[in-house]
């Protein structure tokens, strides 16, 4: 079972050192300017992520964060990726 908020969820699992270590089903966490975890998504194959930002979206994931092709910008800053086993 996972806690409700992204911040609470980020306390679980094992931190991965690099995005290349992630596998589908791992959780990626994103923070705000103050460093507070505010967003979470599920890692998919081939550096994609599914997350809910106003609507459920599938976007690209890279070392910077979530890249939204429609906006042509990163919308969320990657803080860490965790394997939740």
Helices and strands as residue ranges (DSSP letters): H 6-9, E 14-16, G 19-21, E 27-31, E 37-43, G 45-47, E 48-52, E 56-61, E 65-68, E 73-83
